[in-house]
């Protein structure tokens, strides 16, 4: 089939590479515009663009994919199917209905669970043990289209959102090729989603990463994993009448007991080579890796030595 591919970040790269290596013909790649990065703000190409150019594919980078000019280009391309993987713009009804086989989307959850922009993060934050990839025929309603293929995998107990995204991106590529084969051969069974099972995974902003130490140990641990690497979980260290913002990158569940002692959540209970032990709503947890504001990542033990941390200091 003649395929137009729409995608932008690293997550979309395995799918594009699989398409390039498949029997299908990728006739054009549509991705977001280059964005300024770094201190100098120099434009940086999206990962998908780099892969497309390396393969000699034509690349289109519209400010608005739904503009008349963009739609005219798509109409001239006349694709059999448009594949959408983490593209980053809402797609109009006109584009959705343009290809013969509509628009196929790869979504990183077991739909109808976790519809939205951050399904990988929320699956971990909410303590899910399983997630996966779902391919759907796109509709105007977000992530609500008929299911083509659904594949699952187990979430590791220490796995971060970044690590899970890497695995899901590979599974997504495999699922995409299977879905396109079913569509091309007429064997696809389009299954409606059960609206009664819908849960949402809205976009996560930087300020949403604040740790609530009143939550239980397991919830804090899952929250830190789910926010790594972006937007990152953080807390404030109260010290000498000041507050310092600290990004928490890695935690470890604590199996010891507080012996019934009531300690304010967020209180530093112990400092050692193992890290920083902090009280939670139902026990305690070890902080293992941190990144102070504007500084490099370091072990919690190194951070405690360099900042003269003491027991009973408070994270807020």
C-alpha positions, 0 to 999 in steps of 0.5 A: 500500500502507499502510506503517508506516515505522520509522527514526530518523537523517538517513540515513532521511529521504530514504526517508521523504520519498519514501514521503510523496510516493509513491502509498503511504499512510504510516499511521504513523511509528515512531522512537526517543525524543527524546534529550538533546543539548548541554550543557543536555541538552535533549531533541532529536527524531530527524530522522525525527520532525521530517519526519513531524510536518511532513507531519502523520503520526502518530508513535509513539516506543516505549522498546521497539518489541517491547512488548505495547503497541507490537505491539497498536498495529501490529496495529490499524494492519494495515499491508501492509508495514513499512519499516525504515531505520536504526531502531535497535532489534532487531525481534521475530519477531512484528513481522517476520511481522505485515504482509502483505508482511513487513518491508522493510529498506534496508541500506547495503552490497552484502549479504552484504558488511558485515552489521551496524551500520556498513557505510559506515564499514567499507567505506571503512576496508577500502579498498573502491572500490564499495558500495551499497544492498540491500533485503531481507525482514527475518528474525531473523538480522541482515541475512540476509534474501532480497534484493529489489533491489541497487544499487551506486555507486563510492566516491570516493578522498577520500570520507568516511563522512559524505559517502558516507552522504548519497549512499547515503541518496538511493540508498536512497530510490530503491531502496526505491520500486523494491522496493515496486513489485516487491512490490506488482505481484508481480514481486519476485524474492527471492534468497537471500544467499550465506553464503560471501560474508558479511563483518561491519561491527560497531558502532564505539565511540569508542575504536576510532578510534585511528590505528595509524601502523604501518599503511601510508599508504593504510590510514591514509588510508582509516581517517581517511576511514572514521571521519569524522565519527563516531566520528572517528579520533584520535591522541595527541601526545607533547610535553613529557612529556604526551599530548594527544588530537587528532582527525584529520579529513582526510589526504592521501596523500604521493607523496614518498619517504623515500629509504630512511630508516627513521623510527619510525611516527607521527614528525612529519617536516615542518611547512609550510603544506601541513600536518603530514607524519607517517611511517607503516609504509610511507612518510608521510602529510599531516595536513590538518585536525584538532580538538584535544580540546574545541576547534574544527576547524582546519587542521593548519598552524594547529594546528602554529603554535598549539602550537609543533610541531617535527619529530621530535615523535611521534603515538602 
